[in-house]
């Protein structure tokens, strides 16, 4: 227990918040860490400190009196007050250090200095646990060096009382459903990503459940690190399945899923010879306006179901491992170019126009593709690569490049290409990635081949398209 400053009493005991909040908070934390409730409430989920925070209204200075602080505390119905000296937070006061102190004492004599400042990104449960351990009921929120507001233990209770998986620390599906329903009611579009570990049953049998649990924890941690709590919510769906609901556009969600799959593929466990891989699917983010009289819960269930179906399709795809295997060589030309060998790439910029040309070798034939457009169009190389591949596509297939994105993975620059494949009335989004070396344009061409590789390899002969 941290020793606290004690002021002189006024002769009568006034009950403090500390006497009640500690047991309540401890009970809620125990429930969150030790149970897996299956309730499906649809209340708002305070995912971040920013959402739980009370915006800054008033504060006190170290030389203010206790009486002044009590008046402000009661008048504004606040759980506590920050103590500011200039722009710096030097202490906190709440009823535990004010109400039994002599009203004429200075705030600096009774304030608590054993506190931490939270940020918008501080996990809610971490903040609650620190409050419980140190018996403090309110903490300041500081972002970019400026005091933004305060968080009280009571504002955190709705979040920490929800159901969490004790092994991964992630919430269960009820939290994702509630968040998704709330976003739909606000008129926002959501996309659901669904992840499933490959061959997890066989993995457990071979290496035991302890190693299996470690794999689940790694996947949970990877997804959490790659997502943004301001626009995403992550949950453990059950078994070896995880889900993410996001406000990202559909194509951005696809790139996120692909990046997570790449990171998992790089993971190596000591003494484990089975490579890790995951299948994924995503669905949503298509509607431009909210439909009238929509059943929000049914919409969420439908998105989850469709994302799960896409995940299962990926799990059953032939040779999908060639698309996801890591570590990636800088050229990637042994994996992503199984059928079409990349020969050269040229990119010429003249004034306000640019031309990309890609040469591929297919068996003994040298073919090329050309794309013209604006210099800032990063898809030109991908478009030229696709044009060169045109003869390998089935006659009925329609393929288009949706976007090119650059990101960093394991401190290495990566490029990802998102394409849409349509055949026989079925549409699928394909993603390929490559490491960006000295030649960025060549990396885009390789990523394009990586996106189309598993579909091209299923064609026994080039088409005459």
C-alpha positions as CSV (number, residue, x, y, z in Angstrom):
1,X,0.0,0.0,0.0
2,X,1.4,3.4,-0.9
3,X,1.6,5.8,2.0
4,X,-0.6,8.8,1.6
5,X,-0.6,12.3,3.0
6,X,-3.0,12.8,5.9
7,X,-4.4,16.1,6.9
8,X,-5.9,17.3,10.2
9,X,-9.4,16.1,10.8
10,X,-12.3,18.4,11.5
11,X,-13.7,16.1,14.3
12,X,-16.1,13.9,12.3
13,X,-15.6,11.2,9.8
14,X,-16.9,11.7,6.3
15,X,-17.1,8.4,4.2
16,X,-14.8,8.5,1.3
17,X,-15.0,7.0,-2.2
18,X,-12.0,4.8,-1.5
19,X,-13.9,2.7,1.0
20,X,-16.4,1.7,-1.7
21,X,-14.6,1.7,-5.0
22,X,-11.8,-0.7,-4.1
23,X,-14.0,-3.7,-3.5
24,X,-16.2,-2.9,-6.5
25,X,-13.3,-2.6,-8.8
26,X,-11.6,-5.7,-7.5
27,X,-14.8,-7.7,-8.1
28,X,-15.1,-6.4,-11.6
29,X,-11.5,-7.0,-12.5
30,X,-11.8,-10.6,-11.1
31,X,-14.9,-11.2,-13.2
32,X,-13.2,-9.8,-16.3
33,X,-10.1,-11.9,-15.9
34,X,-11.6,-15.1,-14.6
35,X,-14.8,-15.7,-16.4
36,X,-16.0,-15.9,-19.9
37,X,-19.5,-14.6,-19.9
38,X,-21.7,-15.3,-22.9
39,X,-24.0,-12.3,-22.5
40,X,-24.8,-10.4,-25.7
41,X,-25.5,-6.9,-24.4
42,X,-25.5,-4.1,-26.9
43,X,-24.4,-1.3,-24.7
44,X,-21.7,1.1,-25.8
45,X,-18.2,-0.2,-25.3
46,X,-15.7,2.2,-23.8
47,X,-12.8,0.8,-25.7
48,X,-10.4,3.6,-25.0
49,X,-9.4,6.0,-22.3
50,X,-10.5,8.9,-24.5
51,X,-14.1,7.6,-24.5
52,X,-14.1,7.1,-20.7
53,X,-12.5,10.5,-20.0
54,X,-14.3,13.5,-18.4
55,X,-13.1,16.5,-20.3
56,X,-11.1,19.1,-18.3
57,X,-13.4,21.8,-16.7
58,X,-11.6,23.1,-13.6
59,X,-8.4,22.5,-11.7
60,X,-6.6,23.8,-8.6
61,X,-3.2,25.3,-8.0
62,X,-0.8,24.0,-5.2
63,X,-1.4,27.2,-3.2
64,X,-5.2,27.0,-3.3
65,X,-6.9,26.0,0.0
66,X,-8.6,22.7,0.7
67,X,-11.9,24.6,1.1
68,X,-11.6,25.9,-2.5
69,X,-10.8,22.5,-3.8
70,X,-13.9,21.0,-2.0
71,X,-16.2,23.7,-3.4
72,X,-15.0,23.0,-7.0
73,X,-15.2,19.3,-6.4
74,X,-18.8,19.4,-5.2
75,X,-19.9,22.2,-7.4
76,X,-18.9,20.5,-10.6
77,X,-19.7,17.0,-9.3
78,X,-16.3,15.7,-10.1
79,X,-14.5,12.6,-8.7
80,X,-11.2,14.5,-8.4
81,X,-9.2,17.5,-9.5
82,X,-5.8,17.8,-11.1
83,X,-3.3,20.1,-9.4
84,X,-1.5,22.3,-12.0
85,X,1.6,24.3,-11.6
86,X,1.9,26.2,-14.9
87,X,1.0,23.6,-17.5
88,X,2.4,20.6,-15.6
89,X,0.2,18.2,-13.5
90,X,2.0,18.0,-10.2
91,X,-0.6,16.2,-8.1
92,X,-4.2,15.0,-7.8
93,X,-6.8,15.6,-5.1
94,X,-10.0,13.7,-4.5
95,X,-12.3,13.3,-1.5
96,X,-9.9,10.8,0.1
97,X,-7.4,13.6,0.8
98,X,-9.7,16.6,1.0
99,X,-12.8,15.9,3.0
100,X,-11.1,15.1,6.3
101,X,-8.4,17.8,6.0
102,X,-8.4,21.2,7.6
103,X,-10.1,23.6,5.1
104,X,-7.4,26.2,5.6
105,X,-4.6,23.9,4.6
106,X,-3.0,24.3,1.2
107,X,-3.6,21.8,-1.6
108,X,0.1,21.1,-1.9
109,X,0.1,19.8,1.6
110,X,-2.6,17.2,1.0
111,X,-2.4,16.3,-2.7
112,X,-1.3,13.0,-3.9
113,X,1.9,12.9,-5.9
114,X,2.0,9.1,-6.3
115,X,0.0,9.0,-9.6
116,X,0.6,8.3,-13.3
117,X,-0.7,10.2,-16.2
118,X,-2.8,8.3,-18.7
119,X,-2.9,8.8,-22.5
120,X,-5.6,8.2,-25.0
121,X,-3.9,4.9,-25.9
122,X,-3.7,3.5,-22.4
123,X,-5.7,0.3,-22.2
124,X,-8.7,0.7,-20.0
125,X,-8.1,-2.5,-18.0
126,X,-4.5,-1.5,-17.4
127,X,-5.6,1.9,-15.9
128,X,-8.2,0.2,-13.8
129,X,-5.7,-2.3,-12.4
130,X,-3.3,0.5,-11.5
131,X,-6.1,2.3,-9.7
132,X,-7.0,-0.8,-7.7
133,X,-3.4,-1.6,-6.8
134,X,-2.6,1.9,-5.6
135,X,-6.0,2.8,-4.1
136,X,-6.5,5.9,-6.2
137,X,-9.9,6.8,-7.7
138,X,-9.0,9.3,-10.4
139,X,-6.2,9.9,-12.8
140,X,-5.3,12.7,-15.3
141,X,-5.2,12.1,-19.0
142,X,-2.3,13.9,-20.8
143,X,-1.9,13.9,-24.6
144,X,0.9,15.6,-26.4
145,X,2.0,17.2,-23.2
146,X,-1.3,18.9,-22.5
147,X,-3.9,18.0,-19.8
148,X,-7.1,16.8,-21.6
149,X,-9.2,15.5,-18.7
150,X,-9.6,12.9,-16.0
151,X,-10.7,9.3,-15.7
152,X,-12.4,8.0,-12.6
153,X,-12.7,4.4,-11.5
154,X,-16.5,4.5,-11.9
155,X,-16.3,5.5,-15.5
156,X,-14.2,2.4,-16.2
157,X,-16.5,-0.1,-14.6
158,X,-18.8,-0.6,-17.6
159,X,-15.8,-1.7,-19.7
160,X,-13.9,-3.9,-17.3
161,X,-17.1,-5.6,-16.3
162,X,-17.5,-7.1,-19.8
163,X,-16.5,-10.6,-20.7
164,X,-12.9,-11.3,-21.6
165,X,-10.9,-14.4,-22.5
166,X,-8.5,-14.8,-19.6
167,X,-5.9,-16.5,-21.8
168,X,-5.5,-14.0,-24.6
169,X,-6.9,-10.9,-22.8
170,X,-9.2,-10.2,-25.6
171,X,-13.0,-9.7,-25.2
172,X,-15.4,-12.3,-26.5
173,X,-17.7,-11.9,-29.5
174,X,-20.4,-10.0,-27.5
175,X,-18.2,-7.0,-27.3
176,X,-17.5,-7.0,-31.0
177,X,-21.3,-7.4,-31.7
178,X,-22.2,-4.5,-29.4
179,X,-19.5,-2.2,-30.9
180,X,-20.6,-3.1,-34.5
181,X,-24.3,-2.5,-33.7
182,X,-23.5,0.9,-32.2
183,X,-21.5,1.9,-35.3
184,X,-24.3,0.9,-37.7
185,X,-26.8,2.9,-35.6
186,X,-24.6,5.9,-36.0
187,X,-24.7,5.5,-39.8
188,X,-21.1,4.3,-40.2
189,X,-20.0,1.4,-42.3
190,X,-18.1,-1.5,-40.9
191,X,-16.1,-4.4,-42.2
192,X,-15.6,-7.7,-40.4
193,X,-12.3,-9.6,-40.7
194,X,-12.3,-13.3,-39.7
195,X,-9.1,-15.3,-38.9
196,X,-8.7,-19.0,-38.4
197,X,-5.4,-20.8,-37.6
198,X,-4.6,-23.5,-40.1
199,X,-4.2,-27.1,-38.9
200,X,-4.5,-26.1,-35.3
201,X,-6.0,-29.4,-34.2
202,X,-3.0,-31.4,-35.5
203,X,-0.7,-28.8,-34.0
204,X,-2.2,-29.3,-30.6
205,X,-1.9,-33.1,-30.8
206,X,1.7,-32.9,-31.9
207,X,3.1,-30.2,-29.6
208,X,0.6,-30.2,-26.7
209,X,-1.9,-27.6,-25.5
210,X,0.6,-25.4,-23.7
211,X,2.3,-24.7,-27.0
212,X,-1.1,-24.4,-28.6
213,X,-2.1,-21.8,-26.1
214,X,1.1,-19.8,-26.8
215,X,0.2,-19.8,-30.5
216,X,-3.2,-18.4,-29.7
217,X,-1.6,-15.7,-27.5
218,X,0.8,-14.8,-30.3
219,X,-2.0,-14.4,-32.8
220,X,-4.1,-12.3,-30.3
221,X,-1.1,-10.1,-29.6
222,X,-0.3,-9.7,-33.3
223,X,-3.8,-8.7,-34.3
224,X,-4.0,-6.3,-31.3
225,X,-0.7,-4.6,-32.3
226,X,-1.6,-4.2,-35.9
227,X,-5.1,-2.7,-35.2
228,X,-6.1,0.8,-34.0
229,X,-8.5,1.0,-31.0
230,X,-9.9,4.2,-32.4
231,X,-11.3,2.4,-35.4
232,X,-11.1,-1.4,-34.7
233,X,-12.3,-3.8,-32.1
234,X,-10.7,-7.2,-31.7
235,X,-12.2,-10.3,-30.1
236,X,-11.6,-14.0,-29.7
237,X,-14.5,-15.6,-31.5
238,X,-13.9,-19.1,-30.1
239,X,-11.4,-21.9,-30.3
240,X,-8.7,-20.9,-32.8
241,X,-10.9,-18.2,-34.4
242,X,-10.5,-14.4,-34.0
243,X,-12.5,-11.5,-35.5
244,X,-12.0,-7.8,-36.0
245,X,-14.7,-5.2,-36.7
246,X,-13.4,-2.1,-38.3
247,X,-14.3,1.3,-39.7
248,X,-11.6,0.9,-42.4
249,X,-12.6,0.7,-46.0
250,X,-13.0,-2.8,-47.5
251,X,-9.7,-2.6,-49.4
252,X,-7.8,-1.3,-46.4
253,X,-9.3,-4.1,-44.3
254,X,-8.0,-6.6,-46.8
255,X,-4.5,-5.1,-46.6
256,X,-4.6,-5.3,-42.8
257,X,-5.7,-9.0,-42.9
258,X,-2.9,-9.8,-45.4
259,X,-0.3,-8.1,-43.3
260,X,-1.4,-10.0,-40.2
261,X,-1.1,-13.2,-42.1
262,X,2.4,-12.3,-43.2
263,X,3.5,-11.5,-39.6
264,X,2.1,-14.8,-38.3
265,X,3.9,-16.7,-41.1
266,X,7.2,-15.2,-39.9
267,X,6.7,-16.5,-36.3
268,X,9.0,-19.3,-35.2
269,X,8.6,-21.2,-31.9
270,X,11.5,-23.0,-30.4
271,X,11.3,-26.7,-30.8
272,X,8.3,-26.4,-33.2
273,X,8.9,-27.5,-36.8
274,X,5.4,-26.8,-38.1
275,X,5.1,-23.4,-39.7
276,X,2.3,-21.2,-38.5
277,X,-0.2,-19.8,-40.9
278,X,-3.7,-18.4,-40.8
279,X,-6.6,-18.2,-43.2
280,X,-8.7,-15.0,-43.3
281,X,-11.8,-13.5,-44.9
282,X,-13.4,-10.1,-44.8
283,X,-16.7,-8.6,-45.8
284,X,-18.5,-5.3,-45.5
285,X,-17.9,-1.7,-46.1
286,X,-19.9,-1.5,-49.3
287,X,-23.0,0.4,-48.6
288,X,-22.9,4.2,-49.0
289,X,-26.0,5.0,-46.9
290,X,-27.9,3.2,-44.1
291,X,-30.9,1.2,-45.1
292,X,-34.2,2.1,-43.4
293,X,-35.6,-0.2,-40.7
294,X,-32.6,-2.4,-40.8
295,X,-32.1,-5.0,-38.2
296,X,-28.6,-4.1,-37.0
297,X,-27.9,-7.3,-35.1
298,X,-28.9,-9.4,-38.1
299,X,-26.6,-7.2,-40.3
300,X,-23.7,-7.8,-38.0
301,X,-24.4,-11.6,-38.0
302,X,-24.6,-11.6,-41.8
303,X,-21.3,-9.8,-42.1
304,X,-19.6,-12.2,-39.7
305,X,-21.1,-15.2,-41.6
306,X,-19.9,-13.9,-45.0
307,X,-16.4,-13.1,-43.7
308,X,-16.2,-16.6,-42.1
309,X,-17.3,-18.2,-45.5
310,X,-14.5,-16.2,-47.2
311,X,-12.1,-17.5,-44.6
312,X,-13.1,-21.1,-45.3
313,X,-12.7,-20.6,-49.0
314,X,-9.1,-19.5,-48.4
315,X,-8.5,-22.4,-46.1
316,X,-9.4,-24.7,-48.9
317,X,-7.5,-23.0,-51.7
318,X,-5.0,-25.1,-53.5
319,X,-1.4,-23.9,-53.2
320,X,-2.3,-20.9,-51.0
321,X,0.8,-21.6,-49.0
322,X,3.0,-20.4,-51.9
323,X,1.3,-17.0,-51.5
324,X,1.8,-16.7,-47.7
325,X,5.1,-18.4,-47.0
326,X,7.8,-16.3,-45.3
327,X,10.5,-15.3,-44.8
328,X,10.4,-13.6,-48.2
329,X,13.5,-13.2,-50.2
330,X,14.2,-9.7,-51.5
331,X,13.3,-10.7,-55.1
332,X,10.6,-13.3,-54.2
333,X,11.1,-14.7,-57.7
334,X,11.1,-18.3,-56.7
335,X,7.7,-18.2,-55.0
336,X,5.5,-15.5,-56.5
337,X,6.6,-16.1,-60.1
338,X,6.0,-19.8,-60.5
339,X,4.5,-19.4,-64.0
340,X,5.6,-16.0,-65.2
341,X,9.2,-14.9,-64.6
342,X,9.7,-11.2,-64.2
343,X,12.4,-10.0,-66.7
344,X,12.4,-6.3,-66.4
345,X,10.4,-3.2,-65.5
346,X,10.7,0.3,-66.9
347,X,9.0,3.5,-65.8
348,X,9.3,6.6,-67.9
349,X,8.0,10.0,-66.8
350,X,7.5,12.8,-69.3
351,X,6.0,16.0,-68.1
352,X,2.5,15.2,-66.7
353,X,2.3,11.7,-68.1
354,X,4.1,8.4,-67.2
355,X,4.4,5.1,-68.9
356,X,5.1,1.7,-67.2
357,X,6.2,-1.3,-69.1
358,X,6.7,-4.8,-67.7
359,X,8.4,-7.8,-69.4
360,X,7.6,-11.3,-68.3
361,X,8.9,-14.7,-69.5
362,X,6.4,-17.5,-69.7
363,X,8.2,-20.7,-70.6
364,X,10.1,-19.7,-73.8
365,X,7.9,-16.7,-74.6
366,X,8.7,-13.1,-73.7
367,X,5.6,-10.9,-73.3
368,X,5.1,-7.4,-72.2
369,X,2.4,-5.1,-70.8
370,X,2.1,-1.3,-70.9
371,X,0.1,1.2,-68.9
372,X,-0.1,5.0,-69.3
373,X,-1.3,7.5,-66.8
374,X,-0.5,10.2,-64.4
375,X,2.9,10.1,-62.6
376,X,1.3,9.9,-59.1
377,X,-0.7,6.8,-60.1
378,X,1.1,4.1,-58.1
379,X,-1.0,1.4,-59.8
380,X,0.6,1.9,-63.3
381,X,3.3,-0.9,-62.7
382,X,0.5,-3.2,-61.4
383,X,-1.7,-2.4,-64.4
384,X,1.2,-3.1,-66.8
385,X,1.9,-6.4,-65.1
386,X,-1.7,-7.4,-65.3
387,X,-1.8,-6.6,-69.0
388,X,1.2,-8.8,-69.6
389,X,-0.6,-11.6,-67.7
390,X,-3.7,-11.2,-69.8
391,X,-3.1,-14.2,-72.0
392,X,-2.8,-16.5,-69.0
393,X,-6.2,-15.6,-67.7
394,X,-9.3,-17.7,-68.4
395,X,-11.4,-16.2,-71.2
396,X,-14.3,-15.4,-68.8
397,X,-12.1,-13.9,-66.0
398,X,-12.2,-10.2,-65.3
399,X,-9.4,-8.8,-63.2
400,X,-8.8,-5.3,-62.0
401,X,-6.2,-3.6,-59.8
402,X,-7.9,-1.9,-56.8
403,X,-4.9,-0.3,-55.1
404,X,-1.3,-0.3,-54.1
405,X,-0.2,0.3,-50.5
406,X,3.2,0.7,-48.8
407,X,3.7,-0.3,-45.2
408,X,6.4,-1.5,-42.8
409,X,6.6,-5.0,-41.4
410,X,9.3,-6.2,-39.1
411,X,11.3,-3.0,-39.9
412,X,11.2,-3.9,-43.6
413,X,9.4,-1.8,-46.2
414,X,6.7,-3.8,-47.9
415,X,4.3,-3.1,-50.9
416,X,0.9,-4.8,-51.2
417,X,-1.2,-4.9,-54.3
418,X,-5.0,-5.5,-54.0
419,X,-6.8,-7.0,-57.1
420,X,-10.3,-8.1,-57.7
421,X,-10.9,-11.4,-59.6
422,X,-14.3,-12.2,-61.1
423,X,-15.1,-15.5,-62.7
424,X,-18.4,-17.3,-63.1
425,X,-20.3,-14.7,-61.2
426,X,-18.1,-15.0,-58.2
427,X,-15.9,-12.1,-57.0
428,X,-12.8,-12.4,-54.9
429,X,-10.3,-9.9,-53.6
430,X,-6.6,-11.0,-53.9
431,X,-3.7,-9.5,-52.1
432,X,0.0,-9.9,-52.9
433,X,3.0,-8.5,-51.1
434,X,6.7,-8.0,-51.8
435,X,9.7,-6.6,-50.0
436,X,10.7,-3.2,-51.4
437,X,14.4,-3.3,-52.1
438,X,16.4,-0.8,-54.2
439,X,13.8,-0.9,-57.0
440,X,10.3,0.0,-55.9
441,X,8.8,-0.5,-59.3
442,X,10.1,-4.0,-59.5
443,X,8.6,-4.8,-56.1
444,X,5.2,-3.6,-57.2
445,X,5.3,-6.0,-60.2
446,X,6.4,-8.9,-57.9
447,X,3.5,-8.1,-55.5
448,X,1.1,-8.2,-58.4
449,X,2.3,-11.6,-59.5
450,X,2.1,-12.7,-55.8
451,X,-1.6,-11.7,-55.7
452,X,-2.5,-13.6,-58.9
453,X,-0.1,-16.6,-58.4
454,X,-2.5,-19.2,-56.9
455,X,-5.2,-18.5,-59.5
456,X,-2.8,-18.6,-62.4
457,X,-1.1,-21.8,-61.2
458,X,-4.5,-23.5,-61.3
459,X,-4.7,-22.9,-65.1
460,X,-3.0,-25.7,-66.9
461,X,-2.7,-23.8,-70.2
462,X,-2.6,-20.2,-71.1
463,X,-5.8,-18.9,-72.6
464,X,-6.2,-17.2,-75.8
465,X,-7.9,-14.2,-74.2
